Amino acid sequence: QTRDVLWSAQVDAAGVVTDRQLLGTLDSAERATLDAVEALHETTARTLKERFPETAIGVTAWNNRLAGLAGKGLLRESRRGTTKIYLPVTTA
Protein backbone atom coordinates (compact mmCIF):
# COMPACT_ATOMS: atom_id res chain seq x y z
CA GLN A 1 0.00 0.00 0.00
CA THR A 2 2.78 2.46 0.79
CA ARG A 3 4.83 1.32 -2.24
CA ASP A 4 7.81 0.56 -0.04
CA VAL A 5 10.72 -1.15 -1.75
CA LEU A 6 13.89 -2.57 -0.25
CA TRP A 7 16.88 -4.70 -1.08
CA SER A 8 17.30 -8.23 0.23
CA ALA A 9 20.73 -9.80 -0.06
CA GLN A 10 23.17 -12.29 1.36
CA VAL A 11 26.67 -11.28 2.41
CA ASP A 12 29.35 -13.95 2.35
CA ALA A 13 32.23 -14.32 4.82
CA ALA A 14 34.42 -12.04 2.67
CA GLY A 15 31.78 -9.32 2.78
CA VAL A 16 30.71 -9.80 -0.85
CA VAL A 17 27.03 -9.16 -1.53
CA THR A 18 25.29 -12.04 -3.30
CA ASP A 19 21.73 -13.09 -4.12
CA ARG A 20 20.50 -9.52 -4.20
CA GLN A 21 16.84 -8.94 -5.01
CA LEU A 22 14.44 -6.06 -4.88
CA LEU A 23 11.40 -6.62 -2.67
CA GLY A 24 8.43 -4.52 -3.68
CA THR A 25 7.59 -2.76 -6.91
CA LEU A 26 9.05 0.30 -8.56
CA ASP A 27 7.27 2.18 -11.31
CA SER A 28 8.84 1.95 -14.76
CA ALA A 29 10.64 5.32 -14.48
CA GLU A 30 12.15 4.40 -11.09
CA ARG A 31 13.20 0.97 -12.37
CA ALA A 32 14.82 2.42 -15.50
CA THR A 33 16.70 4.97 -13.40
CA LEU A 34 17.91 2.33 -10.93
CA ASP A 35 19.03 0.08 -13.81
CA ALA A 36 20.93 2.99 -15.38
CA VAL A 37 22.76 3.76 -12.13
CA GLU A 38 23.70 0.12 -11.69
CA ALA A 39 24.95 -0.12 -15.27
CA LEU A 40 27.10 3.00 -14.84
CA HIS A 41 28.20 2.07 -11.26
CA GLU A 42 27.91 5.73 -10.29
CA THR A 43 26.27 8.68 -11.95
CA THR A 44 24.93 12.20 -11.72
CA ALA A 45 21.72 13.69 -13.05
CA ARG A 46 23.72 15.51 -15.73
CA THR A 47 25.40 12.28 -16.83
CA LEU A 48 22.01 10.60 -17.24
CA LYS A 49 20.72 13.56 -19.25
CA GLU A 50 23.73 13.31 -21.57
CA ARG A 51 23.61 9.52 -21.77
CA PHE A 52 19.88 9.35 -22.61
CA PRO A 53 19.15 12.43 -24.74
CA GLU A 54 16.35 10.65 -26.59
CA THR A 55 14.20 10.62 -23.45
CA ALA A 56 13.91 14.43 -23.32
CA ILE A 57 14.15 14.20 -19.52
CA GLY A 58 15.84 17.25 -18.02
CA VAL A 59 18.55 17.35 -15.38
CA THR A 60 16.02 18.37 -12.70
CA ALA A 61 13.77 15.40 -13.46
CA TRP A 62 16.73 13.01 -13.40
CA ASN A 63 17.84 14.52 -10.10
CA ASN A 64 14.34 14.07 -8.66
CA ARG A 65 14.31 10.41 -9.71
CA LEU A 66 17.76 9.82 -8.22
CA ALA A 67 16.90 11.61 -4.97
CA GLY A 68 13.68 9.60 -4.72
CA LEU A 69 15.55 6.32 -5.05
CA ALA A 70 18.12 7.49 -2.50
CA GLY A 71 15.27 8.43 -0.17
CA LYS A 72 13.95 4.87 -0.45
CA GLY A 73 17.39 3.56 0.49
CA LEU A 74 17.99 2.02 -2.95
CA LEU A 75 20.88 4.33 -3.88
CA ARG A 76 23.65 6.04 -1.94
CA GLU A 77 24.20 9.74 -2.38
CA SER A 78 27.56 11.44 -1.95
CA ARG A 79 29.06 14.75 -3.00
CA ARG A 80 32.04 15.83 -5.02
CA GLY A 81 32.13 19.56 -4.52
CA THR A 82 28.63 20.76 -5.35
CA THR A 83 27.77 17.73 -7.48
CA LYS A 84 25.67 14.88 -6.10
CA ILE A 85 26.91 11.43 -7.08
CA TYR A 86 24.60 8.42 -6.87
CA LEU A 87 25.81 4.85 -6.40
CA PRO A 88 24.14 1.49 -5.83
CA VAL A 89 23.91 0.77 -2.10
CA THR A 90 25.89 -2.44 -2.57
CA THR A 91 28.94 -0.56 -3.87
CA ALA A 92 31.73 -0.32 -1.32
C-alpha positions as CSV (number, residue, x, y, z in Angstrom):
1,Q,0.0,0.0,0.0
2,T,2.8,2.5,0.8
3,R,4.8,1.3,-2.2
4,D,7.8,0.6,0.0
5,V,10.7,-1.1,-1.8
6,L,13.9,-2.6,-0.2
7,W,16.9,-4.7,-1.1
8,S,17.3,-8.2,0.2
9,A,20.7,-9.8,-0.1
10,Q,23.2,-12.3,1.4
11,V,26.7,-11.3,2.4
12,D,29.3,-13.9,2.3
13,A,32.2,-14.3,4.8
14,A,34.4,-12.0,2.7
15,G,31.8,-9.3,2.8
16,V,30.7,-9.8,-0.8
17,V,27.0,-9.2,-1.5
18,T,25.3,-12.0,-3.3
19,D,21.7,-13.1,-4.1
20,R,20.5,-9.5,-4.2
21,Q,16.8,-8.9,-5.0
22,L,14.4,-6.1,-4.9
23,L,11.4,-6.6,-2.7
24,G,8.4,-4.5,-3.7
25,T,7.6,-2.8,-6.9
26,L,9.1,0.3,-8.6
27,D,7.3,2.2,-11.3
28,S,8.8,2.0,-14.8
29,A,10.6,5.3,-14.5
30,E,12.2,4.4,-11.1
31,R,13.2,1.0,-12.4
32,A,14.8,2.4,-15.5
33,T,16.7,5.0,-13.4
34,L,17.9,2.3,-10.9
35,D,19.0,0.1,-13.8
36,A,20.9,3.0,-15.4
37,V,22.8,3.8,-12.1
38,E,23.7,0.1,-11.7
39,A,25.0,-0.1,-15.3
40,L,27.1,3.0,-14.8
41,H,28.2,2.1,-11.3
42,E,27.9,5.7,-10.3
43,T,26.3,8.7,-11.9
44,T,24.9,12.2,-11.7
45,A,21.7,13.7,-13.0
46,R,23.7,15.5,-15.7
47,T,25.4,12.3,-16.8
48,L,22.0,10.6,-17.2
49,K,20.7,13.6,-19.3
50,E,23.7,13.3,-21.6
51,R,23.6,9.5,-21.8
52,F,19.9,9.3,-22.6
53,P,19.1,12.4,-24.7
54,E,16.3,10.7,-26.6
55,T,14.2,10.6,-23.5
56,A,13.9,14.4,-23.3
57,I,14.2,14.2,-19.5
58,G,15.8,17.3,-18.0
59,V,18.5,17.3,-15.4
60,T,16.0,18.4,-12.7
61,A,13.8,15.4,-13.5
62,W,16.7,13.0,-13.4
63,N,17.8,14.5,-10.1
64,N,14.3,14.1,-8.7
65,R,14.3,10.4,-9.7
66,L,17.8,9.8,-8.2
67,A,16.9,11.6,-5.0
68,G,13.7,9.6,-4.7
69,L,15.6,6.3,-5.0
70,A,18.1,7.5,-2.5
71,G,15.3,8.4,-0.2
72,K,13.9,4.9,-0.4
73,G,17.4,3.6,0.5
74,L,18.0,2.0,-2.9
75,L,20.9,4.3,-3.9
76,R,23.6,6.0,-1.9
77,E,24.2,9.7,-2.4
78,S,27.6,11.4,-1.9
79,R,29.1,14.8,-3.0
80,R,32.0,15.8,-5.0
81,G,32.1,19.6,-4.5
82,T,28.6,20.8,-5.3
83,T,27.8,17.7,-7.5
84,K,25.7,14.9,-6.1
85,I,26.9,11.4,-7.1
86,Y,24.6,8.4,-6.9
87,L,25.8,4.9,-6.4
88,P,24.1,1.5,-5.8
89,V,23.9,0.8,-2.1
90,T,25.9,-2.4,-2.6
91,T,28.9,-0.6,-3.9
92,A,31.7,-0.3,-1.3
